[in-house]
């Protein structure tokens, strides 16, 4: 039984709005009895009071997002009631006379305003009631409704004008790292809600003003048509007809205009609200208690006014004394609050390091990643002009996470007046990692080997790869594309450059904090391996960080972090040698690493290091006692021979359009990589164990041998 009742209530709640709209439409067509009309009028007044109170208890205007629709519903319902009451007045008043009229709410409101009793109306009360009704209409039409409509128009215009700046501010906070992606989405959604709300209110305000004008028009019709009906059908004389229908019209007008007035006031309060999350009561309390001297001066003024002859001193003196007393209490409270604040500040100051001897130790943290722009490049992040660079930067961070497994910190974008107007600089923890100059309004055109017709332009180089290029104006873009050039716009140039910098400096970007975040995330889904690494084998975040940095330094993705941690656990019983662990992790990721360099047929073409060369490298290897990376210490003659041999082999491979990949024994892979890293950057060194891990997934092809 209880479930059925609960289901019934749920169905009523789900369909209440639709049912109310249908009832409102039917009221326009079907006569409503007096008792039912009284009930519906009470509902109309109650709903208006509810709307007003909801507005008062809504801290932010856009939180009441359904208010524009509520205005339409209340307008429809009020209009339907007005038509029903008009029909009742015109059909029943002439037959039943005023005393027996079935509309009790109409008579009650009429008698309250006119001050008459139902059985003993007076002309004076009729005039008073009519004047009060006119004042109410004028006040609502000219003051409340017109003001609310104007505020709605201005709020809508300013909300739309400020939309781009607000979105740009959110994007700047996101790229600066002050907020995360979810917070940015929430802020943008809140901005969009504000815009939608004020835009809707701009139109919904017209319903309020239209409702007031329609009420005035209906009232005039009620009065004129009622007098005519009373005299022609009811046999009333002119005075009786005018008195009866005027009183009923006043009651009807008040019953329709009172809820409309409450809704108009609610509209005015809502559109004049601000974006604060405080309730209006809390705001008034805070702002009207800013100083107790305000009330002391007000009370003293009222007390002095009591000395003026004929002024009611018996009211002014007590009322002024009450103001002075309240002001004194506020002043006393302000002094106590100020003293407490000073005491807390003094305590905080005493707790600061070096406070005793007056030393100050400010710490100004560096941004993890920062893109500085010359003022000429600011349009690239201007929301009104597309802000393409902001979107590209967000995309770069996502691509780095997918490609390298590294969640790149927020990239802060700022302007730097010390840079040339067309220059940008990318810094990692305050150190410049790359910079270049960009010509806005121009496109960078690169010859990738498919150019069929040379074009003239200002010579430059692609900042990401150092490829020769030229600048051409925007009107020559199509011509350059038709000529076979690779044409790149300024945002893409910067984005590509940032991507390459992040890839090449990924090891520097990864720190303890990022390492902990990665491990903590894995712990949510695989707590066993994390517990084994951290607790069983006592790896520190620093140990894990060094391994991950070693992988990133050679462009190995750390996205498969579970396999990396499992490998660390597998070798947890051995002495913690970072370089040995890196090699073991690389072997575990052998398939992943090899798949980075295979062609479409899964063929891996490599240069093989000879056995003699491997033995010679081992003979000249040095392991520093401080635990730093082992290296090869060739004498000058052998060093030149080694570099020459490798360089010649790599040059020959590149001429055949192969990637420069060296295959060697696992024992010397790290030594080979470190020995050629400076002279031949971009050369890949794989170990035999890594290729063996890949197994049959990779087809190995030896295209040459390196021998010394």
Protein Blocks (a to p, Z undefined) as FASTA:
>chain_A
ZZmmmmmmmmmmmmmmmmmmmmmmmmmmmccdfklmmmmmmmmmmmmmmmmmmmmmmmbl
klmmmlmmmmmmmmmmmmmmmmmmmmmmmmmmmmnommlpcblmlmmmmmmmnopafklc
cfklmmmmmmmmmmmmmmmmmmmmmmmmmmmmmmmmmmmmmmmmmmmmmmmmmmnopacf
klmmmmmmmmmmmmmmmmmmmmmmmmmmmmmmmmmmmmmmmmmmmmmmmmmmnopafklm
mmmmmmmmmmmmmmmmmmmmmmmmmmmmmmmpcfbfbdfklmmmmmmmmbfklmmmmmmm
mmmmmmpghiafklmmmmmmmmmmmmmmmmmmmmmmmmmmmmmmmmmmmmpghklnopac
ddddddfbacdddfklmmmmgmknopmmmmmmmmmmmmmmmmnopacddddddddfkbcf
kbccddeehiafbdcdddehiacdddehiafbdcdddddddfklopacddddfklmmmmm
mnopacddfklmmmmmmmmmmmmmmmmmpcfklmmmmmmmmmmmmmmlmmmmmmmnopaf
klmmmmmmmmmmnopafklmmlmmmmmmmmmmpccdfklmmmmmmmmmmmmmmmmmmcfk
opacdddddfklmmmmmmmpccdfklpacdddddfklmmmmmmmmmmmmmmmmmnopacd
ddddfklmmmmmmmmmmmmghiacddfklmmmnmmmbccddfbdcdZZ
